[in-house]
Structures are given as C-alpha cells and as structure tokens.
Amino acid sequence: MLDAMRLLGKSKPLRAELGDELIDAYVRLKQADWRNYAAHLND
C-alpha cells in the first residue's frame, strides 16, 4: 500500500486530470489510514 501511495503522489497524468490538491489530500488521508492500521499492529 505504501508503494502505491508513493506512486500515486508522483503520477503526472493523474495530477493533470484530478489536480494536485485532490491527489495530495488523498495521499495524506491514506497515509493516516496506514499509520492508524500500523499502530494497531503494534499494540
């Protein structure tokens, strides 16, 4: 999942179609989801 988020964040075609703001917000949201998931694994 982390690799997919990194690739999405760097995707020029998707940024051109959807806009930087949407891509950045989505990547931040998914990174937060990942951190929450990982935190539960460590509990």
N, CA, C and O atoms as CSV, one atom per row, in Angstrom:
chain,resi,resn,atom,element,x,y,z
A,1,MET,N,N,0.819,-1.189,0.000
A,1,MET,CA,C,0.000,0.000,0.000
A,1,MET,C,C,0.868,1.260,0.000
A,1,MET,O,O,0.548,2.242,-0.670
A,2,LEU,N,N,1.949,1.223,0.743
A,2,LEU,CA,C,2.820,2.401,0.794
A,2,LEU,C,C,3.418,2.724,-0.573
A,2,LEU,O,O,3.502,3.889,-0.962
A,3,ASP,N,N,3.827,1.696,-1.289
A,3,ASP,CA,C,4.380,1.922,-2.630
A,3,ASP,C,C,3.335,2.529,-3.556
A,3,ASP,O,O,3.640,3.423,-4.345
A,4,ALA,N,N,2.104,2.042,-3.457
A,4,ALA,CA,C,1.025,2.574,-4.299
A,4,ALA,C,C,0.770,4.048,-3.989
A,4,ALA,O,O,0.550,4.842,-4.905
A,5,MET,N,N,0.795,4.417,-2.725
A,5,MET,CA,C,0.594,5.823,-2.354
A,5,MET,C,C,1.715,6.700,-2.896
A,5,MET,O,O,1.475,7.807,-3.378
A,6,ARG,N,N,2.933,6.196,-2.813
A,6,ARG,CA,C,4.074,6.969,-3.326
A,6,ARG,C,C,3.962,7.169,-4.831
A,6,ARG,O,O,4.215,8.258,-5.346
A,7,LEU,N,N,3.582,6.109,-5.525
A,7,LEU,CA,C,3.433,6.215,-6.978
A,7,LEU,C,C,2.296,7.161,-7.350
A,7,LEU,O,O,2.424,7.958,-8.279
A,8,LEU,N,N,1.206,7.072,-6.635
A,8,LEU,CA,C,0.084,7.976,-6.893
A,8,LEU,C,C,0.518,9.421,-6.696
A,8,LEU,O,O,0.191,10.285,-7.510
A,9,GLY,N,N,1.243,9.687,-5.633
A,9,GLY,CA,C,1.691,11.043,-5.355
A,9,GLY,C,C,2.606,11.615,-6.431
A,9,GLY,O,O,2.699,12.833,-6.585
A,10,LYS,N,N,3.279,10.744,-7.173
A,10,LYS,CA,C,4.208,11.178,-8.216
A,10,LYS,C,C,3.615,11.112,-9.620
A,10,LYS,O,O,4.284,11.476,-10.588
A,11,SER,N,N,2.375,10.653,-9.745
A,11,SER,CA,C,1.775,10.439,-11.057
A,11,SER,C,C,1.392,11.755,-11.737
A,11,SER,O,O,0.448,12.428,-11.323
A,12,LYS,N,N,2.122,12.103,-12.763
A,12,LYS,CA,C,1.825,13.333,-13.510
A,12,LYS,C,C,0.497,13.261,-14.255
A,12,LYS,O,O,-0.249,14.240,-14.251
A,13,PRO,N,N,0.171,12.124,-14.900
A,13,PRO,CA,C,-1.131,12.060,-15.594
A,13,PRO,C,C,-2.320,12.221,-14.633
A,13,PRO,O,O,-3.273,12.937,-14.942
A,14,LEU,N,N,-2.265,11.569,-13.489
A,14,LEU,CA,C,-3.372,11.705,-12.539
A,14,LEU,C,C,-3.437,13.102,-11.952
A,14,LEU,O,O,-4.522,13.645,-11.748
A,15,ARG,N,N,-2.285,13.681,-11.683
A,15,ARG,CA,C,-2.273,15.057,-11.177
A,15,ARG,C,C,-2.847,16.016,-12.217
A,15,ARG,O,O,-3.549,16.965,-11.869
A,16,ALA,N,N,-2.549,15.768,-13.493
A,16,ALA,CA,C,-3.073,16.629,-14.556
A,16,ALA,C,C,-4.595,16.505,-14.660
A,16,ALA,O,O,-5.286,17.495,-14.899
A,17,GLU,N,N,-5.107,15.309,-14.482
A,17,GLU,CA,C,-6.549,15.077,-14.615
A,17,GLU,C,C,-7.330,15.460,-13.362
A,17,GLU,O,O,-8.397,16.067,-13.455
A,18,LEU,N,N,-6.807,15.112,-12.207
A,18,LEU,CA,C,-7.553,15.294,-10.956
A,18,LEU,C,C,-7.133,16.521,-10.164
A,18,LEU,O,O,-7.893,17.025,-9.336
A,19,GLY,N,N,-5.936,16.994,-10.416
A,19,GLY,CA,C,-5.437,18.176,-9.716
A,19,GLY,C,C,-4.545,17.818,-8.538
A,19,GLY,O,O,-4.740,16.802,-7.870
A,20,ASP,N,N,-3.576,18.668,-8.304
A,20,ASP,CA,C,-2.617,18.455,-7.215
A,20,ASP,C,C,-3.307,18.403,-5.855
A,20,ASP,O,O,-2.965,17.578,-5.008
A,21,GLU,N,N,-4.270,19.283,-5.656
A,21,GLU,CA,C,-4.923,19.374,-4.351
A,21,GLU,C,C,-5.625,18.062,-3.986
A,21,GLU,O,O,-5.506,17.596,-2.853
A,22,LEU,N,N,-6.337,17.477,-4.914
A,22,LEU,CA,C,-7.041,16.225,-4.651
A,22,LEU,C,C,-6.057,15.082,-4.398
A,22,LEU,O,O,-6.223,14.312,-3.452
A,23,ILE,N,N,-5.046,14.978,-5.237
A,23,ILE,CA,C,-4.060,13.901,-5.070
A,23,ILE,C,C,-3.353,14.034,-3.733
A,23,ILE,O,O,-3.195,13.045,-3.018
A,24,ASP,N,N,-2.924,15.245,-3.383
A,24,ASP,CA,C,-2.219,15.454,-2.118
A,24,ASP,C,C,-3.118,15.110,-0.927
A,24,ASP,O,O,-2.672,14.468,0.025
A,25,ALA,N,N,-4.378,15.535,-0.980
A,25,ALA,CA,C,-5.307,15.252,0.117
A,25,ALA,C,C,-5.553,13.745,0.235
A,25,ALA,O,O,-5.581,13.211,1.344
A,26,TYR,N,N,-5.729,13.066,-0.881
A,26,TYR,CA,C,-5.980,11.630,-0.864
A,26,TYR,C,C,-4.775,10.873,-0.312
A,26,TYR,O,O,-4.931,9.953,0.491
A,27,VAL,N,N,-3.589,11.254,-0.737
A,27,VAL,CA,C,-2.379,10.590,-0.247
A,27,VAL,C,C,-2.227,10.821,1.257
A,27,VAL,O,O,-1.882,9.892,1.987
A,28,ARG,N,N,-2.477,12.039,1.728
A,28,ARG,CA,C,-2.405,12.312,3.175
A,28,ARG,C,C,-3.421,11.464,3.939
A,28,ARG,O,O,-3.104,10.920,4.997
A,29,LEU,N,N,-4.620,11.349,3.417
A,29,LEU,CA,C,-5.661,10.549,4.058
A,29,LEU,C,C,-5.251,9.084,4.144
A,29,LEU,O,O,-5.395,8.459,5.195
A,30,LYS,N,N,-4.752,8.543,3.063
A,30,LYS,CA,C,-4.352,7.142,3.050
A,30,LYS,C,C,-3.120,6.894,3.916
A,30,LYS,O,O,-2.986,5.821,4.505
A,31,GLN,N,N,-2.225,7.865,4.000
A,31,GLN,CA,C,-1.078,7.722,4.890
A,31,GLN,C,C,-1.537,7.688,6.344
A,31,GLN,O,O,-1.002,6.924,7.148
A,32,ALA,N,N,-2.527,8.514,6.683
A,32,ALA,CA,C,-3.077,8.500,8.044
A,32,ALA,C,C,-3.748,7.159,8.325
A,32,ALA,O,O,-3.592,6.596,9.409
A,33,ASP,N,N,-4.497,6.648,7.342
A,33,ASP,CA,C,-5.118,5.322,7.493
A,33,ASP,C,C,-4.054,4.267,7.755
A,33,ASP,O,O,-4.221,3.409,8.621
A,34,TRP,N,N,-2.968,4.334,7.009
A,34,TRP,CA,C,-1.894,3.352,7.164
A,34,TRP,C,C,-1.255,3.454,8.549
A,34,TRP,O,O,-0.989,2.438,9.192
A,35,ARG,N,N,-1.010,4.681,9.003
A,35,ARG,CA,C,-0.417,4.864,10.331
A,35,ARG,C,C,-1.339,4.306,11.413
A,35,ARG,O,O,-0.870,3.659,12.349
A,36,ASN,N,N,-2.639,4.549,11.297
A,36,ASN,CA,C,-3.595,4.015,12.271
A,36,ASN,C,C,-3.594,2.498,12.253
A,36,ASN,O,O,-3.613,1.867,13.309
A,37,TYR,N,N,-3.572,1.909,11.077
A,37,TYR,CA,C,-3.527,0.456,10.945
A,37,TYR,C,C,-2.246,-0.097,11.572
A,37,TYR,O,O,-2.293,-1.063,12.333
A,38,ALA,N,N,-1.116,0.507,11.257
A,38,ALA,CA,C,0.163,0.047,11.771
A,38,ALA,C,C,0.230,0.187,13.288
A,38,ALA,O,O,0.838,-0.645,13.961
A,39,ALA,N,N,-0.388,1.229,13.829
A,39,ALA,CA,C,-0.396,1.432,15.272
A,39,ALA,C,C,-1.150,0.307,15.972
A,39,ALA,O,O,-0.761,-0.119,17.059
A,40,HIS,N,N,-2.216,-0.170,15.362
A,40,HIS,CA,C,-2.983,-1.269,15.947
A,40,HIS,C,C,-2.181,-2.580,15.925
A,40,HIS,O,O,-2.353,-3.433,16.796
A,41,LEU,N,N,-1.328,-2.727,14.950
A,41,LEU,CA,C,-0.500,-3.927,14.894
A,41,LEU,C,C,0.527,-3.949,16.010
A,41,LEU,O,O,0.918,-5.017,16.481
A,42,ASN,N,N,0.961,-2.774,16.431
A,42,ASN,CA,C,1.983,-2.656,17.458
A,42,ASN,C,C,1.429,-2.696,18.873
A,42,ASN,O,O,2.191,-2.824,19.831
A,43,ASP,N,N,0.115,-2.588,19.018
A,43,ASP,CA,C,-0.493,-2.599,20.361
A,43,ASP,C,C,-0.499,-3.983,20.965
A,43,ASP,O,O,-0.973,-4.165,22.086
